[in-house]
Amino acid sequence: MKINFRYIKEKDIFELQVVEPQLRAHFILKRNELNKLRVAIERVLVDSTKKKPDAF
């Protein structure tokens, strides 16, 4: 998966592009929207390490 970010300074927005053979997504996000996305991703990653499945 390839993820690209580009900061557009004059408008204080970020361009986010996600490219994979089965997926192509392009987003234009304000700073606070991108930060909310970042926090959500971090929360999922942290929570997933706390809830590892029990071994058999």
C-alpha positions as CSV (number, residue, x, y, z in Angstrom):
1,M,0.0,0.0,0.0
2,K,1.3,3.4,-0.9
3,I,0.2,6.5,1.1
4,N,1.1,10.0,0.0
5,F,0.6,13.3,1.9
6,R,0.9,16.7,0.4
7,Y,0.5,19.9,2.4
8,I,-1.2,22.8,0.6
9,K,0.1,25.7,2.6
10,E,-1.9,28.6,1.2
11,K,-5.2,26.8,2.2
12,D,-3.8,25.0,5.3
13,I,-5.2,21.7,4.0
14,F,-3.7,18.2,3.3
15,E,-4.1,16.0,0.3
16,L,-4.1,12.3,1.3
17,Q,-3.8,9.6,-1.4
18,V,-4.0,5.9,-0.8
19,V,-3.1,3.6,-3.6
20,E,-3.2,-0.2,-3.8
21,P,-4.1,-2.6,-6.6
22,Q,-7.7,-3.0,-5.4
23,L,-8.1,0.6,-4.0
24,R,-7.5,4.1,-5.0
25,A,-8.7,6.8,-2.6
26,H,-8.0,10.6,-2.6
27,F,-9.0,12.9,0.2
28,I,-8.6,16.7,0.8
29,L,-8.7,17.2,4.6
30,K,-8.5,20.2,6.9
31,R,-5.8,20.0,9.6
32,N,-8.3,19.2,12.3
33,E,-9.9,16.4,10.2
34,L,-6.6,14.8,9.5
35,N,-5.6,15.0,13.2
36,K,-8.9,13.2,14.1
37,L,-8.1,10.5,11.6
38,R,-4.6,10.2,13.1
39,V,-5.9,9.9,16.6
40,A,-8.5,7.2,15.6
41,I,-5.8,5.2,13.9
42,E,-3.5,5.4,16.9
43,R,-6.3,4.4,19.2
44,V,-7.1,1.3,17.2
45,L,-3.4,0.3,17.1
46,V,-3.0,0.8,20.8
47,D,-6.2,-1.0,21.7
48,S,-5.4,-4.0,19.4
49,T,-2.2,-4.6,21.3
50,K,-4.0,-4.6,24.6
51,K,-6.6,-7.1,23.3
52,K,-4.5,-9.9,21.8
53,P,-6.3,-13.2,21.6
54,D,-5.5,-15.8,24.1
55,A,-3.3,-18.7,23.0
56,F,-4.8,-22.2,22.9
